[in-house]
């Protein structure tokens, strides 16, 4: 079940800050070689021309990066203001208003799903349903790249933290990997980025790459 109050709070918060957010993060990948590398790995395993949804795409910068890497990508975001900014910035790409819990994509229609810091605003009890939705839209053998902020350790499966825009959660990488397995998505690799001195928040950042079983019908 979707917590509509949490979803509405997040949508309204991002609508309110959309232009500022877009300016702040327009060049966010420039100084993040490890993030760029993981996006490159994702693009390579999905394959040229692979059909990909960038879920929680924000103003579309990362969506555009995936298009440059040769993917047939479109963006989805719950914030209409973010989607409008993305459409203006990237007129050659498709952007839809939608939610992670109820994608309009047909079963098995995608070769990849990118969820980059988009589950952090989801109440933890709802995350398994979202992972199941990602599994639903992925074709057999399709890949998911999940980005999130890490909790302090295995004894803290999730932790609330003070996000500048909306209430947010950090996750234990092992705990989230276990939820992926339960959803039918096997971990392929993970990248953990330790906090750097100039980071606004001193949290580890994690990318989990997972794959849907190729034998799944």
NUVEXTI-568585 format. One record per residue: x, y, z of N, C-alpha, C in turn. Coordinates in Angstrom, 2 decimals, padded with zeros to 5 digits. Example, Ala and Ser with C-alpha at 12.3 -4.5 7.8 and 13.67 -1.06 7.14 Angstrom:
REM NUVEXTI-568585
+---------+---------+---------+---------+---------+---------+---------+---------+---------+
!      nx !      ny !      nz !     cax !     cay !     caz !      cx !      cy !      cz !
+---------+---------+---------+---------+---------+---------+---------+---------+---------+
!  013.19 ! -005.69 !  007.80 !  012.30 ! -004.50 !  007.80 !  013.20 ! -003.30 !  007.80 !
!  012.85 ! -002.25 !  007.08 !  013.67 ! -001.06 !  007.14 !  012.90 !  000.03 !  007.87 !
+---------+---------+---------+---------+---------+---------+---------+---------+---------+
//
This chain:
REM NUVEXTI-568585
+---------+---------+---------+---------+---------+---------+---------+---------+---------+
!      nx !      ny !      nz !     cax !     cay !     caz !      cx !      cy !      cz !
+---------+---------+---------+---------+---------+---------+---------+---------+---------+
!  000.85 ! -001.20 !  000.00 !  000.00 !  000.00 !  000.00 !  000.88 !  001.25 !  000.00 !
!  000.54 !  002.23 ! -000.85 !  001.31 !  003.45 ! -000.94 !  000.87 !  004.44 !  000.14 !
!  001.83 !  005.03 !  000.82 !  001.55 !  006.09 !  001.78 !  001.37 !  007.38 !  000.98 !
!  000.11 !  007.71 !  000.68 ! -000.16 !  008.86 ! -000.18 !  000.27 !  010.17 !  000.47 !
!  000.23 !  010.24 !  001.80 !  000.69 !  011.45 !  002.47 !  002.19 !  011.65 !  002.23 !
!  002.97 !  010.57 !  002.36 !  004.41 !  010.67 !  002.12 !  004.70 !  011.03 !  000.67 !
!  003.96 !  010.41 ! -000.25 !  004.16 !  010.71 ! -001.67 !  003.80 !  012.15 ! -001.98 !
!  002.69 !  012.62 ! -001.45 !  002.28 !  014.01 ! -001.69 !  003.27 !  014.99 ! -001.09 !
!  003.76 !  014.68 !  000.11 !  004.75 !  015.56 !  000.75 !  006.01 !  015.65 ! -000.10 !
!  006.48 !  014.52 ! -000.60 !  007.69 !  014.51 ! -001.42 !  007.46 !  015.25 ! -002.73 !
!  006.33 !  014.98 ! -003.39 !  006.03 !  015.66 ! -004.66 !  005.98 !  017.18 ! -004.47 !
!  005.24 !  017.61 ! -003.46 !  005.09 !  019.05 ! -003.23 !  006.42 !  019.70 ! -002.87 !
!  007.25 !  018.98 ! -002.10 !  008.55 !  019.53 ! -001.71 !  009.45 !  019.72 ! -002.93 !
!  009.48 !  018.73 ! -003.81 !  010.33 !  018.85 ! -005.00 !  009.76 !  019.85 ! -006.01 !
!  008.45 !  019.92 ! -006.12 !  007.86 !  020.96 ! -006.97 !  008.31 !  022.35 ! -006.52 !
!  008.35 !  022.54 ! -005.20 !  008.67 !  023.86 ! -004.66 !  010.12 !  024.28 ! -004.91 !
!  011.04 !  023.30 ! -004.99 !  012.47 !  023.63 ! -005.12 !  013.03 !  023.26 ! -006.48 !
!  012.18 !  022.88 ! -007.42 !  012.66 !  022.31 ! -008.67 !  013.70 !  023.18 ! -009.39 !
!  013.48 !  024.47 ! -009.63 !  014.50 !  025.26 ! -010.35 !  015.82 !  025.33 ! -009.59 !
!  015.75 !  025.52 ! -008.28 !  016.98 !  025.57 ! -007.47 !  017.71 !  024.24 ! -007.50 !
!  016.97 !  023.16 ! -007.35 !  017.56 !  021.82 ! -007.37 !  018.25 !  021.58 ! -008.71 !
!  017.59 !  021.93 ! -009.79 !  018.18 !  021.71 ! -011.12 !  019.49 !  022.47 ! -011.29 !
!  019.53 !  023.70 ! -010.79 !  020.77 !  024.49 ! -010.90 !  021.88 !  023.87 ! -010.04 !
!  021.55 !  023.42 ! -008.86 !  022.55 !  022.89 ! -007.93 !  023.19 !  021.60 ! -008.44 !
!  022.37 !  020.76 ! -009.10 !  022.86 !  019.42 ! -009.46 !  023.07 !  019.23 ! -010.95 !
!  023.04 !  020.33 ! -011.70 !  023.19 !  020.22 ! -013.15 !  024.49 !  019.53 ! -013.55 !
!  025.57 !  019.82 ! -012.85 !  026.88 !  019.24 ! -013.18 !  027.35 !  018.26 ! -012.11 !
!  026.40 !  017.62 ! -011.43 !  026.76 !  016.77 ! -010.29 !  027.67 !  015.62 ! -010.68 !
!  027.54 !  015.09 ! -011.89 !  028.36 !  013.96 ! -012.29 !  029.79 !  014.36 ! -012.64 !
!  030.01 !  015.62 ! -012.88 !  031.33 !  016.08 ! -013.35 !  032.44 !  015.70 ! -012.36 !
!  032.18 !  015.83 ! -011.08 !  033.19 !  015.56 ! -010.07 !  032.99 !  014.21 ! -009.39 !
!  032.25 !  013.31 ! -010.04 !  031.96 !  012.00 ! -009.45 !  032.33 !  010.90 ! -010.44 !
!  033.61 !  010.63 ! -010.58 !  034.03 !  009.62 ! -011.55 !  033.50 !  008.23 ! -011.24 !
!  033.34 !  007.90 ! -009.95 !  032.83 !  006.57 ! -009.61 !  031.36 !  006.43 ! -010.02 !
!  030.60 !  007.48 ! -009.84 !  029.20 !  007.45 ! -010.28 !  029.12 !  007.30 ! -011.80 !
!  029.96 !  008.06 ! -012.51 !  029.98 !  007.94 ! -013.97 !  030.37 !  006.53 ! -014.39 !
!  031.32 !  005.94 ! -013.66 !  031.75 !  004.58 ! -013.99 !  030.61 !  003.59 ! -013.81 !
!  029.84 !  003.72 ! -012.73 !  028.74 !  002.79 ! -012.51 !  027.65 !  002.96 ! -013.57 !
!  027.40 !  004.18 ! -013.99 !  026.44 !  004.39 ! -015.08 !  026.96 !  003.75 ! -016.37 !
!  028.27 !  003.84 ! -016.58 !  028.87 !  003.21 ! -017.75 !  028.74 !  001.70 ! -017.72 !
!  028.97 !  001.12 ! -016.54 !  028.81 ! -000.33 ! -016.38 !  027.36 ! -000.73 ! -016.65 !
!  026.43 !  000.03 ! -016.08 !  025.00 ! -000.23 ! -016.28 !  024.66 ! -000.20 ! -017.77 !
!  025.13 !  000.83 ! -018.47 !  024.85 !  000.94 ! -019.90 !  025.44 ! -000.24 ! -020.67 !
!  026.61 ! -000.69 ! -020.26 !  027.26 ! -001.79 ! -020.97 !  026.51 ! -003.11 ! -020.76 !
!  026.08 ! -003.39 ! -019.52 !  025.40 ! -004.66 ! -019.29 !  023.99 ! -004.65 ! -019.89 !
!  023.36 ! -003.49 ! -019.93 !  022.04 ! -003.40 ! -020.58 !  022.20 ! -003.61 ! -022.08 !
!  023.23 ! -002.99 ! -022.65 !  023.51 ! -003.17 ! -024.07 !  023.02 ! -002.01 ! -024.91 !
!  023.68 ! -001.75 ! -026.03 !  023.31 ! -000.63 ! -026.91 !  021.84 ! -000.70 ! -027.33 !
!  021.18 !  000.42 ! -027.21 !  019.77 !  000.49 ! -027.59 !  018.82 ! -000.11 ! -026.59 !
!  019.34 ! -000.54 ! -025.43 !  018.48 ! -001.14 ! -024.42 !  017.42 ! -000.18 ! -023.92 !
!  016.24 ! -000.71 ! -023.67 !  015.11 !  000.10 ! -023.20 !  015.23 !  000.28 ! -021.68 !
!  015.31 !  001.53 ! -021.24 !  015.60 !  001.82 ! -019.83 !  014.68 !  002.92 ! -019.32 !
!  014.21 !  002.75 ! -018.08 !  013.49 !  003.79 ! -017.36 !  014.39 !  004.37 ! -016.28 !
!  014.53 !  005.70 ! -016.28 !  015.22 !  006.41 ! -015.20 !  014.13 !  006.87 ! -014.23 !
!  013.97 !  006.12 ! -013.15 !  012.85 !  006.32 ! -012.23 !  013.27 !  007.26 ! -011.11 !
!  012.55 !  008.39 ! -011.00 !  012.98 !  009.45 ! -010.10 !  014.02 !  010.30 ! -010.80 !
!  013.73 !  010.65 ! -012.04 !  014.73 !  011.27 ! -012.93 !  015.05 !  012.71 ! -012.59 !
!  014.22 !  013.38 ! -011.77 !  014.48 !  014.78 ! -011.47 !  014.52 !  015.62 ! -012.74 !
!  015.46 !  016.56 ! -012.85 !  015.51 !  017.45 ! -014.02 !  016.13 !  016.82 ! -015.26 !
!  016.43 !  015.53 ! -015.22 !  016.80 !  014.82 ! -016.44 !  018.26 !  014.73 ! -016.79 !
!  019.15 !  015.22 ! -015.93 !  020.57 !  015.22 ! -016.28 !  021.13 !  013.81 ! -016.46 !
!  020.77 !  012.92 ! -015.55 !  021.29 !  011.55 ! -015.64 !  020.59 !  010.80 ! -016.78 !
!  019.33 !  011.10 ! -017.02 !  018.63 !  010.51 ! -018.17 !  019.38 !  010.84 ! -019.45 !
!  019.77 !  012.11 ! -019.58 !  020.52 !  012.53 ! -020.76 !  021.86 !  011.80 ! -020.86 !
!  022.51 !  011.58 ! -019.71 !  023.78 !  010.86 ! -019.70 !  023.59 !  009.43 ! -020.23 !
!  022.52 !  008.77 ! -019.82 !  022.27 !  007.41 ! -020.29 !  021.99 !  007.41 ! -021.79 !
!  021.30 !  008.43 ! -022.28 !  021.06 !  008.52 ! -023.72 !  022.39 !  008.67 ! -024.47 !
!  023.30 !  009.48 ! -023.92 !  024.62 !  009.64 ! -024.53 !  025.39 !  008.32 ! -024.56 !
!  025.11 !  007.45 ! -023.59 !  025.77 !  006.15 ! -023.52 !  025.12 !  005.11 ! -024.42 !
!  024.11 !  005.52 ! -025.19 !  023.54 !  004.65 ! -026.20 !  022.29 !  003.91 ! -025.81 !
!  021.64 !  004.29 ! -024.71 !  020.44 !  003.61 ! -024.26 !  019.18 !  004.33 ! -024.75 !
!  018.13 !  003.55 ! -024.99 !  016.82 !  004.11 ! -025.33 !  016.08 !  004.38 ! -024.03 !
!  016.35 !  005.54 ! -023.45 !  015.94 !  005.83 ! -022.08 !  014.83 !  006.85 ! -022.03 !
!  013.96 !  006.71 ! -021.04 !  012.97 !  007.74 ! -020.74 !  012.96 !  007.95 ! -019.23 !
!  012.47 !  009.12 ! -018.81 !  012.47 !  009.47 ! -017.40 !  011.07 !  009.47 ! -016.81 !
!  011.00 !  009.15 ! -015.52 !  009.74 !  009.19 ! -014.77 !  010.01 !  009.89 ! -013.45 !
!  009.12 !  010.79 ! -013.06 !  009.27 !  011.45 ! -011.77 !  007.89 !  011.81 ! -011.24 !
!  007.76 !  011.80 ! -009.93 !  006.47 !  012.14 ! -009.30 !  006.21 !  013.64 ! -009.30 !
!  007.26 !  014.44 ! -009.50 !  007.13 !  015.89 ! -009.45 !  006.86 !  016.47 ! -010.84 !
!  005.67 !  017.02 ! -011.08 !  005.41 !  017.63 ! -012.38 !  006.38 !  018.77 ! -012.72 !
!  006.81 !  019.52 ! -011.71 !  007.74 !  020.61 ! -011.96 !  009.08 !  020.09 ! -012.45 !
!  009.55 !  018.99 ! -011.86 !  010.80 !  018.38 ! -012.31 !  010.67 !  017.85 ! -013.73 !
!  009.56 !  017.22 ! -014.02 !  009.35 !  016.68 ! -015.37 !  009.33 !  017.80 ! -016.40 !
!  008.71 !  018.91 ! -016.07 !  008.68 !  020.03 ! -017.00 !  010.08 !  020.58 ! -017.26 !
!  010.89 !  020.69 ! -016.21 !  012.27 !  021.14 ! -016.39 !  013.05 !  020.16 ! -017.26 !
!  012.84 !  018.87 ! -017.05 !  013.53 !  017.86 ! -017.84 !  013.14 !  017.95 ! -019.31 !
!  011.86 !  018.16 ! -019.57 !  011.40 !  018.28 ! -020.97 !  012.01 !  019.48 ! -021.67 !
!  012.18 !  020.56 ! -020.94 !  012.80 !  021.76 ! -021.53 !  014.29 !  021.54 ! -021.76 !
!  014.97 !  020.93 ! -020.78 !  016.42 !  020.73 ! -020.88 !  016.79 !  019.66 ! -021.90 !
!  015.92 !  018.67 ! -022.07 !  016.23 !  017.52 ! -022.96 !  015.04 !  017.27 ! -023.88 !
!  014.80 !  018.16 ! -024.85 !  013.59 !  018.06 ! -025.67 !  013.53 !  016.80 ! -026.54 !
!  014.65 !  016.16 ! -026.74 !  014.65 !  014.95 ! -027.55 !  014.32 !  013.68 ! -026.79 !
!  014.12 !  013.79 ! -025.48 !  013.85 !  012.61 ! -024.65 !  012.43 !  012.67 ! -024.09 !
!  011.93 !  011.51 ! -023.71 !  010.58 !  011.40 ! -023.14 !  010.66 !  011.45 ! -021.62 !
!  009.77 !  012.23 ! -021.01 !  009.66 !  012.32 ! -019.56 !  008.18 !  012.26 ! -019.18 !
!  007.87 !  011.41 ! -018.20 !  006.50 !  011.21 ! -017.76 !  006.37 !  011.51 ! -016.28 !
!  005.21 !  012.03 ! -015.89 !  004.87 !  012.14 ! -014.48 !  004.32 !  010.78 ! -014.04 !
!  004.89 !  010.22 ! -012.99 !  004.45 !  008.91 ! -012.52 !  005.11 !  008.54 ! -011.23 !
!  004.76 !  007.37 ! -010.70 !  005.31 !  006.91 ! -009.43 !  006.00 !  005.57 ! -009.60 !
!  006.97 !  005.31 ! -008.74 !  007.70 !  004.05 ! -008.79 !  006.80 !  002.86 ! -008.47 !
!  005.79 !  003.08 ! -007.67 !  004.95 !  001.97 ! -007.22 !  003.95 !  001.53 ! -008.28 !
!  003.74 !  002.34 ! -009.31 !  002.74 !  002.02 ! -010.33 !  003.20 !  002.56 ! -011.68 !
!  004.24 !  001.93 ! -012.22 !  004.74 !  002.34 ! -013.53 !  003.74 !  001.93 ! -014.61 !
!  003.65 !  002.72 ! -015.66 !  002.70 !  002.43 ! -016.73 !  003.30 !  001.50 ! -017.78 !
!  004.51 !  001.04 ! -017.57 !  005.20 !  000.17 ! -018.51 !  004.65 ! -001.25 ! -018.43 !
!  004.57 ! -001.93 ! -019.58 !  004.07 ! -003.29 ! -019.63 !  005.03 ! -004.27 ! -018.97 !
!  004.52 ! -005.40 ! -018.58 !  005.35 ! -006.45 ! -017.98 !  006.50 ! -006.82 ! -018.92 !
!  007.72 ! -006.89 ! -018.36 !  008.87 ! -007.34 ! -019.12 !  009.28 ! -006.46 ! -020.28 !
!  008.87 ! -005.20 ! -020.27 !  009.13 ! -004.33 ! -021.42 !  010.49 ! -003.66 ! -021.41 !
!  011.20 ! -003.70 ! -020.27 !  012.44 ! -002.93 ! -020.14 !  013.66 ! -003.83 ! -019.99 !
!  014.76 ! -003.34 ! -020.51 !  016.04 ! -004.02 ! -020.34 !  016.79 ! -003.51 ! -019.11 !
!  016.39 ! -002.35 ! -018.62 !  017.05 ! -001.78 ! -017.46 !  016.18 ! -000.78 ! -016.74 !
!  016.41 ! -000.66 ! -015.44 !  015.77 !  000.37 ! -014.61 !  016.87 !  001.02 ! -013.79 !
!  016.91 !  002.34 ! -013.83 !  017.80 !  003.11 ! -012.96 !  016.96 !  003.77 ! -011.89 !
!  017.31 !  003.54 ! -010.64 !  016.65 !  004.19 ! -009.51 !  017.76 !  004.82 ! -008.67 !
!  018.07 !  006.06 ! -008.98 !  019.23 !  006.74 ! -008.40 !  018.76 !  007.72 ! -007.33 !
!  018.91 !  007.34 ! -006.07 !  018.48 !  008.16 ! -004.94 !  017.01 !  008.52 ! -005.03 !
!  016.21 !  007.61 ! -005.59 !  014.78 !  007.86 ! -005.68 !  013.98 !  007.06 ! -004.65 !
!  014.57 !  005.99 ! -004.08 !  013.83 !  005.26 ! -003.04 !  014.03 !  005.86 ! -001.66 !
!  014.94 !  006.84 ! -001.53 !  015.28 !  007.32 ! -000.19 !  014.11 !  008.00 !  000.50 !
!  013.15 !  008.51 ! -000.26 !  011.99 !  009.18 !  000.35 !  010.82 !  008.23 !  000.57 !
!  011.00 !  006.96 !  000.25 !  009.92 !  005.97 !  000.39 !  009.95 !  005.36 !  001.79 !
!  008.84 !  005.36 !  002.51 !  008.82 !  004.68 !  003.81 !  009.27 !  003.23 !  003.66 !
!  010.17 !  002.75 !  004.51 !  010.74 !  001.41 !  004.34 !  009.74 !  000.29 !  004.10 !
!  008.56 !  000.26 !  004.77 !  007.64 ! -000.85 !  004.51 !  007.15 ! -000.91 !  003.06 !
!  007.24 !  000.19 !  002.32 !  006.76 !  000.22 !  000.95 !  007.82 ! -000.19 ! -000.07 !
!  009.07 ! -000.25 !  000.34 !  010.14 ! -000.53 ! -000.62 !  010.03 ! -001.90 ! -001.27 !
!  009.69 ! -002.98 ! -000.54 !  009.56 ! -004.27 ! -001.21 !  008.58 ! -004.25 ! -002.39 !
!  007.46 ! -003.52 ! -002.26 !  006.49 ! -003.44 ! -003.35 !  007.08 ! -002.71 ! -004.55 !
!  007.92 ! -001.71 ! -004.29 !  008.55 ! -000.98 ! -005.38 !  009.57 ! -001.87 ! -006.09 !
!  010.33 ! -002.65 ! -005.34 !  011.28 ! -003.57 ! -005.96 !  010.53 ! -004.61 ! -006.79 !
!  009.38 ! -005.04 ! -006.31 !  008.56 ! -005.98 ! -007.08 !  008.07 ! -005.34 ! -008.37 !
!  007.77 ! -004.06 ! -008.32 !  007.35 ! -003.34 ! -009.54 !  008.51 ! -003.25 ! -010.53 !
!  009.71 ! -002.99 ! -010.04 !  010.88 ! -002.99 ! -010.92 !  011.06 ! -004.36 ! -011.57 !
!  010.90 ! -005.41 ! -010.78 !  011.01 ! -006.78 ! -011.31 !  009.96 ! -007.01 ! -012.39 !
!  008.76 ! -006.52 ! -012.16 !  007.67 ! -006.73 ! -013.12 !  007.99 ! -006.14 ! -014.49 !
!  008.52 ! -004.91 ! -014.52 !  008.73 ! -004.25 ! -015.81 !  010.00 ! -004.69 ! -016.51 !
!  010.90 ! -005.37 ! -015.79 !  012.15 ! -005.82 ! -016.41 !  011.93 ! -007.10 ! -017.21 !
!  012.58 ! -007.16 ! -018.36 !  012.62 ! -008.39 ! -019.13 !  013.53 ! -009.39 ! -018.43 !
!  013.34 ! -010.69 ! -018.69 !  014.29 ! -011.67 ! -018.15 !  015.73 ! -011.29 ! -018.51 !
!  016.60 ! -011.30 ! -017.50 !  017.99 ! -010.89 ! -017.71 !  018.21 ! -009.40 ! -017.63 !
!  017.14 ! -008.61 ! -017.42 !  017.27 ! -007.16 ! -017.32 !  017.96 ! -006.75 ! -016.03 !
!  018.51 ! -005.54 ! -016.03 !  019.31 ! -005.06 ! -014.90 !  018.67 ! -003.85 ! -014.22 !
!  018.88 ! -003.79 ! -012.91 !  018.50 ! -002.65 ! -012.08 !  019.74 ! -002.07 ! -011.44 !
!  019.88 ! -000.75 ! -011.53 !  020.94 ! -000.05 ! -010.80 !  020.27 !  000.84 ! -009.77 !
!  020.57 !  000.57 ! -008.50 !  019.91 !  001.23 ! -007.39 !  020.94 !  002.05 ! -006.63 !
!  020.70 !  003.34 ! -006.47 !  021.59 !  004.21 ! -005.72 !  020.91 !  004.72 ! -004.46 !
!  021.66 !  004.76 ! -003.34 !  021.05 !  005.20 ! -002.09 !  022.15 !  005.55 ! -001.08 !
!  021.76 !  006.19 !  000.00 !  022.66 !  006.51 !  001.10 !  022.66 !  005.37 !  002.10 !
!  023.85 !  005.01 !  002.62 !  023.98 !  003.85 !  003.49 !  023.76 !  004.21 !  004.95 !
!  023.17 !  003.27 !  005.68 !  023.05 !  003.42 !  007.12 !  024.39 !  003.10 !  007.77 !
!  024.44 !  003.20 !  009.09 !  025.72 !  003.09 !  009.78 !  026.24 !  001.66 !  009.85 !
!  025.38 !  000.67 !  009.70 !  025.85 ! -000.71 !  009.76 !  024.70 ! -001.69 !  009.75 !
!  025.02 ! -003.00 !  009.74 !  023.97 ! -004.03 !  009.66 !  022.96 ! -003.96 !  010.79 !
!  023.36 ! -003.42 !  011.93 !  022.42 ! -003.32 !  013.04 !  021.41 ! -002.20 !  012.84 !
!  021.60 ! -001.40 !  011.79 !  020.66 ! -000.33 !  011.46 !  020.15 ! -000.56 !  010.04 !
!  019.16 ! -001.43 !  009.84 !  018.67 ! -001.71 !  008.48 !  018.23 ! -000.44 !  007.76 !
!  017.57 !  000.46 !  008.49 !  017.21 !  001.77 !  007.93 !  017.39 !  002.82 !  009.01 !
!  017.66 !  004.04 !  008.56 !  017.77 !  005.17 !  009.48 !  017.20 !  006.42 !  008.81 !
!  016.41 !  007.15 !  009.55 !  015.91 !  008.42 !  009.06 !  017.05 !  009.43 !  009.10 !
!  017.12 !  010.29 !  008.07 !  018.09 !  011.38 !  008.13 !  017.47 !  012.67 !  007.63 !
!  018.09 !  013.75 !  007.97 !  017.57 !  015.09 !  007.68 !  017.95 !  015.49 !  006.27 !
!  017.09 !  015.16 !  005.32 !  017.30 !  015.55 !  003.93 !  016.80 !  016.98 !  003.75 !
!  017.46 !  017.75 !  002.87 !  017.12 !  019.16 !  002.71 !  015.74 !  019.37 !  002.09 !
!  015.23 !  018.37 !  001.34 !  013.99 !  018.57 !  000.61 !  012.80 !  017.89 !  001.28 !
!  012.94 !  016.60 !  001.62 !  011.82 !  015.84 !  002.16 !  012.36 !  014.76 !  003.10 !
!  011.51 !  014.22 !  003.96 !  011.95 !  013.13 !  004.85 !  012.60 !  012.01 !  004.05 !
!  013.69 !  011.44 !  004.59 !  014.45 !  010.45 !  003.82 !  015.02 !  009.38 !  004.73 !
!  015.45 !  008.28 !  004.10 !  015.94 !  007.12 !  004.82 !  017.27 !  006.64 !  004.22 !
!  018.14 !  006.19 !  005.11 !  019.36 !  005.48 !  004.70 !  019.14 !  003.99 !  004.90 !
!  019.86 !  003.18 !  004.11 !  019.65 !  001.74 !  004.11 !  020.95 !  000.98 !  004.33 !
!  020.86 ! -000.12 !  005.05 !  021.96 ! -001.08 !  005.10 !  022.08 ! -001.74 !  003.73 !
!  023.25 ! -001.70 !  003.07 !  023.38 ! -002.34 !  001.76 !  023.02 ! -003.82 !  001.78 !
!  023.42 ! -004.53 !  002.84 !  023.10 ! -005.96 !  002.92 !  021.60 ! -006.18 !  003.06 !
!  020.94 ! -005.34 !  003.83 !  019.50 ! -005.47 !  004.01 !  018.77 ! -005.21 !  002.69 !
!  019.18 ! -004.18 !  001.97 !  018.53 ! -003.87 !  000.70 !  018.83 ! -004.96 ! -000.33 !
!  020.04 ! -005.50 ! -000.30 !  020.37 ! -006.60 ! -001.21 !  019.49 ! -007.82 ! -000.93 !
!  019.19 ! -008.05 !  000.35 !  018.30 ! -009.16 !  000.71 !  016.89 ! -008.93 !  000.18 !
!  016.41 ! -007.69 !  000.26 !  015.09 ! -007.38 ! -000.29 !  015.08 ! -007.55 ! -001.81 !
!  016.19 ! -007.21 ! -002.46 !  016.28 ! -007.43 ! -003.90 !  016.15 ! -008.93 ! -004.22 !
!  016.85 ! -009.75 ! -003.46 !  016.77 ! -011.20 ! -003.70 !  015.34 ! -011.69 ! -003.53 !
!  014.66 ! -011.20 ! -002.50 !  013.28 ! -011.62 ! -002.27 !  012.38 ! -011.20 ! -003.43 !
!  012.74 ! -010.12 ! -004.11 !  011.96 ! -009.63 ! -005.25 !  012.35 ! -010.32 ! -006.55 !
!  013.32 ! -011.23 ! -006.49 !  013.74 ! -011.93 ! -007.70 !  014.83 ! -011.23 ! -008.47 !
!  015.58 ! -010.37 ! -007.78 !  016.66 ! -009.61 ! -008.42 !  017.97 ! -009.95 ! -007.70 !
!  018.86 ! -010.61 ! -008.39 !  020.10 ! -011.08 ! -007.78 !  021.19 ! -010.02 ! -007.90 !
!  021.85 ! -009.75 ! -006.78 !  022.94 ! -008.77 ! -006.80 !  024.07 ! -009.25 ! -007.71 !
!  024.53 ! -008.35 ! -008.56 !  025.66 ! -008.60 ! -009.46 !  026.93 ! -007.95 ! -008.93 !
!  026.78 ! -006.72 ! -008.45 !  027.94 ! -005.96 ! -007.97 !  027.44 ! -004.81 ! -007.11 !
!  028.35 ! -004.29 ! -006.28 !  028.04 ! -003.07 ! -005.53 !  029.28 ! -002.18 ! -005.48 !
!  029.02 ! -000.89 ! -005.47 !  030.09 !  000.09 ! -005.32 !  029.74 !  000.96 ! -004.12 !
!  030.67 !  001.07 ! -003.18 !  030.46 !  001.89 ! -001.98 !  031.43 !  003.06 ! -002.05 !
!  030.90 !  004.24 ! -002.02 !  031.71 !  005.46 ! -002.06 !  031.76 !  006.03 ! -000.65 !
!  032.96 !  006.12 ! -000.09 !  033.12 !  006.70 !  001.24 !  032.94 !  008.22 !  001.19 !
!  032.43 !  008.81 !  002.27 !  032.24 !  010.27 !  002.26 !  033.56 !  011.01 !  002.09 !
!  033.50 !  012.07 !  001.31 !  034.66 !  012.89 !  001.07 !  034.59 !  014.17 !  001.91 !
!  035.73 !  014.83 !  002.16 !  035.71 !  016.01 !  003.05 !  034.76 !  017.11 !  002.61 !
!  034.53 !  017.25 !  001.30 !  033.67 !  018.34 !  000.83 !  032.22 !  017.92 !  000.64 !
!  031.87 !  016.68 !  001.00 !  030.48 !  016.24 !  000.90 !  029.62 !  016.96 !  001.93 !
!  028.41 !  017.32 !  001.50 !  027.50 !  018.00 !  002.42 !  027.09 !  017.09 !  003.57 !
!  026.92 !  015.80 !  003.27 !  026.58 !  014.83 !  004.31 !  027.65 !  013.76 !  004.35 !
!  028.05 !  013.41 !  005.53 !  029.12 !  012.42 !  005.69 !  028.53 !  011.01 !  005.76 !
!  027.87 !  010.61 !  004.66 !  027.28 !  009.28 !  004.54 !  028.00 !  008.52 !  003.44 !
!  028.11 !  007.20 !  003.61 !  028.53 !  006.37 !  002.49 !  027.40 !  006.34 !  001.46 !
!  027.80 !  006.30 !  000.19 !  026.83 !  006.19 ! -000.90 !  027.04 !  004.86 ! -001.60 !
!  025.95 !  004.21 ! -001.95 !  026.02 !  002.84 ! -002.47 !  025.31 !  002.76 ! -003.82 !
!  025.91 !  002.04 ! -004.74 !  025.24 !  001.61 ! -005.97 !  025.17 !  000.09 ! -005.95 !
!  023.97 ! -000.45 ! -006.05 !  023.77 ! -001.90 ! -006.15 !  023.29 ! -002.21 ! -007.57 !
!  024.00 ! -003.10 ! -008.24 !  023.60 ! -003.57 ! -009.56 !  023.02 ! -004.96 ! -009.40 !
!  021.79 ! -005.15 ! -009.87 !  021.11 ! -006.43 ! -009.73 !  020.53 ! -006.85 ! -011.08 !
!  020.24 ! -008.16 ! -011.19 !  019.76 ! -008.71 ! -012.45 !  018.57 ! -009.61 ! -012.21 !
!  017.59 ! -009.50 ! -013.09 !  016.43 ! -010.41 ! -013.07 !  016.85 ! -011.74 ! -013.70 !
!  016.42 ! -012.82 ! -013.13 !  016.77 ! -014.15 ! -013.61 !  016.43 ! -014.28 ! -015.10 !
!  017.40 ! -014.65 ! -015.94 !  017.12 ! -014.78 ! -017.37 !  016.09 ! -015.85 ! -017.68 !
!  015.90 ! -016.78 ! -016.77 !  014.95 ! -017.87 ! -017.02 !  013.52 ! -017.49 ! -016.61 !
!  013.36 ! -016.31 ! -016.01 !  012.05 ! -015.88 ! -015.56 !  011.14 ! -015.63 ! -016.77 !
!  009.95 ! -016.15 ! -016.72 !  009.02 ! -015.94 ! -017.83 !  008.29 ! -014.62 ! -017.74 !
+---------+---------+---------+---------+---------+---------+---------+---------+---------+
//
